[in-house]
Amino acid sequence: MIPEVDEALCRLLAPALPEGTSVRLEPPTPTWLTEQSHPSVVDLFLFGLRDDPRGRTAGWTDVRDGQGRVVGRQESARRYELSYLVTARAEDVYREHMLLDRVLRVATDVDAVPPDCLPDELAATGLPVLLRLADLGPSVLWSALGMPARCAFVLDVSAPVLPGVDTEIAAAAEELRVEVARPSAGRPAAPEPRRPGRWVRAQVREES
């Protein structure tokens, strides 16, 4: 799921950035401060992953084969929230701010990643990949990375994951037999119904 979310974000952001700007999945490093020249780069550093219980639902779905028989059951999708530190590197601070502004606009103009940006595995869930600007600030991360504070923000992504199919289920019945017979001898007859006729005893046997 993680590589698919990475790819979805790269597909979403790349068209909105100036030509020659690359999107990378690396943490910022202290060498940024000493490099003489740097290309324009937007970095998406994944630093947090946790369960998102708000998007979890109960129940399951039957999985059927080509003949319509149930061959497995699949639980409802679960959601996980991924937190990305978004930073930019360019020839000067003004251009870095411009790159961050482009990313911010793209990420906040929509509530979910557009379907045409989703890799096949995420698209197959049929559920949205949600985006939101996190309440958490990146200040704590800078000290952990050994860097002075820079302009950045945190983007949270809520992604669905379908659990595996459970195929440990009872086999489908191969034969269904229905028998109808009159009451056995010695048993009291059923009371007469209001309509003409007699009650009969029915048996249904299911064999697998």
C-alpha positions, 0 to 999 in steps of 0.5 A, a space after each residue: 500500500 505504501 508504494 502505491 500511495 507514494 506513486 499516487 502523490 507523485 502523479 498528482 503533484 508532478 504536473 503542477 510543478 515547474 518544468 525541471 522540478 522533481 518529486 522525491 521520497 527522501 528526507 531532507 538532510 543537513 547537506 542542503 545547507 552546504 551544497 553550492 547548487 541544487 536542482 528544484 526538488 520537492 521531497 515527500 518524507 514519510 515519517 508516520 503510519 497508523 491505523 485510521 479507525 474512522 474509515 473502518 466498517 463492519 461486514 464482509 462481501 461474498 467472492 464468487 466464481 464464474 458459476 456464481 458459487 461463493 468461494 470466499 469472503 472478504 472483510 470490508 476495507 481498512 484505512 491507514 493514515 500516512 503522514 508526509 513531511 513536505 519540503 522544497 529545495 531550490 536555488 533560493 528561498 523565494 523559489 522554495 516557497 513557490 514550490 511549496 505553494 504549488 503543492 499546497 494548492 494541489 493538495 488542498 483543492 481536492 478532498 481525495 486523489 483523483 482516480 486517474 492518479 491512482 495505481 491499480 491496487 488503490 483503484 481496485 478498492 473503489 474507495 477514495 484516497 483522502 487528503 488533508 493538511 495535518 494539524 501537526 507542525 514539523 518543528 519536532 522533526 527538524 531536531 530529529 533530522 539534525 537540521 535548523 527549521 525550514 518552511 514545510 508542512 505535513 500532509 496526511 493521506 488516508 488510504 484504503 486496504 482490502 484484507 485478503 480473501 478468506 477461502 476457508 468456508 463450507 463447500 457449496 451443496 452439490 445436490 438439493 433433494 425435496 421429498 413430500 409424503 403423507 403423515 406416518 401411520 400411527 401419528 394423529 392426523 393434522 387438524 383439518 384446515 379451513 380450506 379443503 385438503 389435508 396437511 402433508 409433511 414435507 422434508 428437505 434434505 441437502 447433501 454435499 
